[in-house]
Amino acid sequence: MGPEELEKKVGKGEVAPLYFIYGDEEFLVERAVQRLLERIVSPDFRDFNFSVFYGKEVKVEQIIDSAMTLPMFAQRRVILVKRGDELPAEAFEQLAAYLQNPASESCIVFQAVKADQRRKFFQELKKGNYLVEIKRMRDEQLPAFVRQEAERLGKRIDPAAAEMLVYYSGNNLRELVAQLEKLASYSGDQSLISMDDVRAMASDTKIDNAFELADALGRRDLDKAMRQLQTVLRDADAPYMLIGALARHFRQLCIIRDLLQKRVANEEIGRRAKVNPYFLKGLVEQARNFSPVEFFGIFERLHQADLDLKSGGRQQTVLEMVVFSICSR
């Protein structure tokens, strides 16, 4: 089951005794869990009927005992188990037994990254339609996601502005939503968020620096890229966001380069590569700066840089090597 089906069922009052909500997009998993809790836990009596446990710290008996306790002044008791995939194997066996006769007045919600569907517990969840998978969004889905989020905030956003925001922020959904919320506030009484709004906001934030660096790398302008990198490095968190933004940028350039080789017209390139016309000319120019085989080396370098950063490599050294390798011919 997907998050949309979950919301639809719960909206109709169909609440299951247990849900296992999982996926590697942490932001979307958290949001799905939060929306579910808002629907099924009364805020007036939350102190009496809501418990939170953590997979590594809790014993399965505590979860089941809590679920078997009758709710107070409410229709149901809710138990949230964060990092639910960290429970030991024997815990899942006990939970599979619990599923045969679950408490009707309780709902256990597991929040996790993965689900081992070889286990009996998860097979039973799938049968009962209690397993909720949140899939990571593909890059081409992000502009539509931005437009939906804008509507949630009571705004509309120009399609090109949505593309620009995605370009600036990369595929970090938490960052995208945070920047969109700033934009909604920045635009005031205006119902439409424009490209000028995005530009104005980006000029004061780290996302503009990431965009400028990607642009300099695409043009193989070493001097500008190195200057922009030093600006990026002033923000301790930016390097981790930067790798994803650069990978997305060069994936688009790779697609465009392939279409150029096939002599596809620019308008058709924009459609196939899902590039807004506002950005197309600049990206086509950048794509011509690289041979098809060079893209493989760039993706390998970005992947290695990501591993190096996560293993504690010195940020400046790692990223300078990325810049030099991309800009050199």
Summary of the structure (lengths in Angstrom):
residues: 329
radius of gyration: 23.6
end to end distance: 48.2
largest distance: 70.5
contacts: 1024
relative contact order: 0.09
helix: 63%
strand: 9%
